[in-house]
């Protein structure tokens, strides 16, 4: 299980973020089955914070 926080969501959508490439690569690897994750967990507070930022 992986807990996704605001910084991960922001890095994924912001190309200027220092972690953008890593976040995008990790997501692609999850999609392709290279990284096995059974559950992705976040919270409504994280979603609120992400949308606020």
C-alpha positions in Angstrom: 0.0 0.0 0.0 1.2 3.5 -0.8 0.0 6.7 0.8 -0.1 9.6 -1.7 0.3 13.0 -0.3 -0.1 16.5 -1.8 3.5 16.8 -2.9 3.1 13.7 -5.1 0.0 15.0 -6.8 1.6 18.4 -7.3 4.8 16.9 -8.7 2.7 14.8 -11.2 0.9 17.8 -12.7 3.6 20.5 -12.4 6.4 20.1 -15.0 8.6 22.6 -13.2 8.5 20.6 -10.0 11.9 18.9 -9.1 10.1 15.6 -8.7 7.9 15.7 -11.8 9.9 13.2 -13.8 10.1 10.8 -10.8 6.4 11.0 -10.1 5.5 10.6 -13.8 7.9 7.6 -14.2 6.6 5.9 -11.1 3.0 6.3 -12.3 3.9 4.8 -15.7 5.7 1.9 -14.0 2.6 1.2 -11.9 0.5 1.2 -15.0 2.9 -1.2 -16.8 3.1 -3.5 -13.8 6.8 -2.9 -13.1 5.9 -1.6 -9.6 3.3 -3.8 -7.9 1.0 -1.7 -5.7 -2.1 -3.3 -4.3 -3.7 -0.2 -2.9 -3.2 3.6 -3.3 -4.4 5.5 -0.3 -4.9 9.2 0.3 -7.4 11.3 2.2 -10.0 14.0 1.6 -7.6 16.4 3.4 -4.9 15.7 0.9 -7.3 16.2 -2.0 -8.5 19.5 -0.4 -4.9 20.7 0.1 -3.9 19.8 -3.5 -6.8 21.6 -5.0 -6.1 24.7 -2.7 -2.5 24.9 -3.8 
